[in-house]
């Protein structure tokens, strides 16, 4: 974000949640309602900035994807940051969260219950970068494959699947994909971007009674980073195994080919939620950010 010469900037970490149903993804796009565009405009309003504040996010989400643990940062002129409380005695971080809630929930129905919430703001430690300092991102994909698990109140964040799934077979297939690989077979290519990732966790489970998400089939997916559509493509391949249309070793064979396979269906966006982003200790933030900026190759 541009600032007057000599103006000191304060980097602020924002922790946020959103229902992605009515957003055209994270990234700002002309004429479309996006998470980034909505939040940048809210920040501009609250902070009385001449131009929108520019956000950097831990992981861009596609249209329809939700987030419970998204993280972003923004660099603000110190005078604007210190002026947030106005005449109140609240600290700037607390005041910013409160005032953003008012702006973001102003036109919501029910009133105040908006689909985008900033639940925490804080001055970031030295070296922090929401995107490059992250060491992992964790997603969950939720599927209802049995009639009793279909809850109309969860229809926006759970995929209703018409066939029963063999969860054990899905999980066995998933274990063959762990580790550092070129995930080109499961990514939509982007010019100049690597598709090498370290998949740290991919497990499928049916949630037992008495727990949140009881009865659902849930994938827990964690990696150092994800390329475009990677999680939803991994889910699509897993569902083919779970239905019995593909053998357990098929997803690994697709991975080894290192090219997009038209037989891999990208699962619907609404079943996917970004649950959490992990960061190293404060002393290691800058080192991690510098390393993550390097283009990766397989050793």
N, C-alpha and C positions, 0 to 999 in steps of 0.2 A: 504494500500500500504506500503510495507517495506520501512523503512528509516534508514539511518545511526544513530547509537547511539548518542543521544544528539541533533539530528536535530529537530528543532521546525517545527511543521506542521501547515499549514493554511487550515482551512475548507472553501471551496469555493462553493457557491450555483450557480447552472447553470439552467437557464430557457431555454427550448428548444421546438421545434416543429418538427414534422416529418410526412411524408406521408408513411404509413405503408405498402403500396402495395408490395414493393420489399424487405421487411424485414421479417425474420422468427421470428418476435416478438422482445420483448425487451431483454430478457436474453441471454447472450453470450452462444453460442453452437459451438462445434468444427465443422469446415467445412461449417458453415452456416453464411450468412450475417445477423447480428442482429444490433439493435440500440446500445445496450451496447457495443458490440464488436467494432463497427465502431467508436463510439465516444471515447472509451478508447484508441484505436490505434491512433486516431487523437491527443488526448491529449499527448500521449507518443511522437509523432513526434514534436509537437509544443514546448513542455517543455523539450525535449531531455532527457527523462527519460530512465533508464536502463530497467525498466519493465513497463508494462501498469499501469496507474492509475486506481484504483478500484472505481467504481461508486456505489452509493446507490440511488435508485430511489423512488419517491413517490408512484408509482403504476406500476407494470409490466403489459405491454400490450401484447396481443396475436398476432400471425402472422396476418397481414392484418389490424390491428386496428391502427388508426391514433391518433395523439396528437397535440393539439394546445396550451396546457398549462401544459406540463409535467415539473416536477422539479426533479433535482438530486443534490447530493453533492459529492465532492471529497476532500480528504485530501492530500495536496501537501506540499513537503518540501519548507520551506520559501525561500531558495535561488533560487529554480526553479521558484517560483511565482514572486519574485522580478526581475528575469532576463527576464521575458516575453517581456517587451517593447524593449529590445535590445538597440540600439542607439537612439531610438525615445524618445520624452518627454511625451508620452501617459502614463496614469496610467495602472497598470497591468491588471485590469479588462477590460478596453477598448481594450487594445492590444490583450488580449486572444480571445475576440469575433472576432476581425478582422482576426487574424491569423487562427483561427479555420474555419472561412468562406472560406479562401483560400484553406485549406486542404480538407475540406468536399465537396467543390464545384469544385475541380480541374478536376475531370473526368466526371462531369455532362454534360448532353445534354438537353437543351442548356447550354453552358459553364457557370459555376458559379451558376446555378439554381439547387442546390442539393435537395435531398429529406429529408435532416436532417439539421436543422439550430439551432445553439445556439445563441439566440438573446440577452441574458444578462448573465453576470457573476458578482458576487460580493462576498466579504468576508462575510461569514455567521455570524450572531450574536451568542453569547454564548448560548450553549444548543440546537442549531438547528440540527435537523436530518430530512432529506428530507422525509423519510418514517414515522418515529414514531412521529414526531412533528405535522404532518398533522391532522387537525380536520375534514376535508371532502374532497372528490373528486367528481367532477361533470362531467358527461358524457352527450353527446347528441347522439341519434340514429335517422338517417334521412331516410325517406321512400318516394318514389314517387309511388303513387297508381293510378295516372291518367296520360293518355298519354301526356297531355300538360305540366306536371311537369318533364318529362324525358329530362334532359339536358345532351348530350354526354360529355360535359366538366366536369360534376359532377359524371360520372359513377363510379369513384373510391371511392367516399365517400358517395354515396346515394344508398340504396337498391331499385331496380326497382321491384315493387310488382305487380303481375298480376291481383289482385282482388281489387275492391274498399273497403275501410275500414270505419267502423262505429267508428269514433274517440271518440264520446261521450261515447259509451259503453266501449271502451278501457280505457278511463280515469276513468270511474266509477269503473272498475275492479282494476285499479292501486291504487286507494285511500284505498282499503281494505288491502293493503300490507305494508302500512307505519308503522313506529315504529321499536322497537327492537324485533327481532325474530331470531329463528334458521332457516337460509335460506338453510339448507341442501338439500331441494328439488330442489333448483335452482343453486347448486354449484357442481363442480367436486371435490370430497373429496381429501384432501392431508393429509398424515400421520402426526399426531401431531398438525394439524391446526384446529382452531375453525371455525365454520360456522355461528356463532352468529354475526349479524351486525345490525346497526341502519339505516334503510332506511329513510332518512330525506325528500326526495322529489322524486316523480315519477308521472309525469303528461304528458298526450298526448295532442297535439294541432295541428290544421292545421294552418299553417302560412299564414296570410292574404297578399293580394297584397300590394306591396310597401315596404315590409320588406325583409331583407336577408332571403333566403330559402323560398320565397313566393311560395305557392302551395304545399309545402311538408308537410307530417305528421311527426312531430318531438316529440321524447320523451326526456324530461329533467330529468335526474336521478342523485340524489345526496345522498351520504351516508358517514358515518365515514370511511368506508373501504369497499372493495368488495372482495369476494372470487372468485376463478377461474371460469370463464364463467358465473358469476351471472347476469351481465347486459344483455348479449345476450340471456340467458334463460328467463329472465323476458320479454324481447322484444318478444321472440318466443311465450310465453303464451299470451301476449297481442294481437299479430297478429291473433291467433286462435279465440279470442273473437271478434276482429274487423271484421273478415270474417264471423262471425255468426256460426262458427263450435263448439264453446263452449259458455256456459252461462257466464254472468258477474261475478258470484261468483266462477267460476271454478279456477282461479289462487289462490284465497285465500284458497280454499280447498286443492289444491296441496301443498301450503305452510304449512298448518296445519299437513299434513301427515309426514313431515320431512324426506322424502326419495325421491330419484330421480324418476320422473315419465317419462317413455319412451314416453308418449304422448306430452311432452314438447319438442319442437324443438328448438335447439340453433340457433339463427338468424345468418346470414352471418356476418363475421367480418368487412367487408369493410364499412358497414353503421355506424360504431361506432367510435366516436372521444372523447378522453379525453380533455375536454375544460378548466378545471381549478382545481387547488388544493388550499385549504384554510388552513391558519396557524393562530394560536393565536398571541396575542401581544408578543413581544420579551421576556418580563419578564416571560411569561408562557411556553416558548418553552420546557425547560428541564423537567418541571413537566408533561407536556403533553406527552413527549417522554417516561418518566418512566411509566406513567399509561398505555400507549398503548402497552408496552411490556408484560403486565400481560395477561395471558390466560383468556379469558372472559367466564362467565357462565351466564345463565339467572337467574335473581333474583326472 
